[in-house]
Amino acid sequence: MHRGKGMKFVGDTRVPAERKPNIPKDYSEYPGKTEAFWPNFLLKEWLVGAVFLIGYLCLTVAHPSPLERVADPTDTSYIPLPDWYFLFLYQLLKYEYASGPFTVIGAMVIPGLAFGGLLLAPFIDRGPERRPSKRPIATGFMLLAIAGTFYLTWESVVTHDWEAAKKQGQISDVEIDKEAEGYKIAEGNTCLSCHGGELNGGTGPTLVGTGLTPEEIADIAKNGKGSMPAGIFKGTDEELQKLSEFIAGLEKK
């Protein structure tokens, strides 16, 4: 009996006998229709992305984001406004059945259904056609989403009080006379610990450009308002009058 008698060797044609380098396929048979993914396609994608990135960086340097004054949680008259790409959701929350006790509906349910419909569109309409006219379900979902987003964004822009928003967020450039008697009275009564050394606000609201009369300011200093408790001011009535007149005279430029 000889070794190997009766044994057969089977070759697998899927495994090449000679190892070849990883060379991209020859796409000359399809001129202008396809190309090698590496490096041709990736290089083009990188170049386009670099152009947009540099463009955004130039816009950021030329037009920096506008800054507003320090946020004041006690200022209930402040009108917030999100960035432009969230304006449609901002407008949606103004409607009766999407705000107040129905905030969950406006903030989660309606946007969830809208974006969920867009995600399910490819699974609902699985036809091989690529023309929008041949794919009514996917095209309808997309047109409805674009129309809704465009309308809500437009409605938010035209109904927003832009002049009031510009004024309420301005950073005051008032030069505080720290040698004034009113400022020293405010410093002695720990007013600066909440309202800041420049009286522009800190944990408390700004005292610049309040629009209040000296009498109203004196009443707040004695009796408190909002998160400010009563009894903070410990000075005399004469000092209170000087402090109130000093704060009432602080106007924004």
Sequence and secondary structure as in RCSB ss.txt:
>XXXX:A:sequence
MHRGKGMKFVGDTRVPAERKPNIPKDYSEYPGKTEAFWPNFLLKEWLVGAVFLIGYLCLTVAHPSPLERVADPTD
TSYIPLPDWYFLFLYQLLKYEYASGPFTVIGAMVIPGLAFGGLLLAPFIDRGPERRPSKRPIATGFMLLAIAGTF
YLTWESVVTHDWEAAKKQGQISDVEIDKEAEGYKIAEGNTCLSCHGGELNGGTGPTLVGTGLTPEEIADIAKNGK
GSMPAGIFKGTDEELQKLSEFIAGLEKK
>XXXX:A:secstr
  TTTT      TTS SS         TTSTTT   IIIIIHHHHHHHHHHHHHHHHHHHHHS     S   TT 
TT      GGGHHHHHHTTSGGGSGGGHHIIIIIHHHHHHHHHHHHHHH   S  SGGG HHHHHHHHHHHHHHH
HHHHHHHHHS HHHHHHHT        TTSHHHHHHHHTT HHHH TTSS SSS   TT    HHHHHHHHHH B
TTB TT   S HHHHHHHHHHHHT    
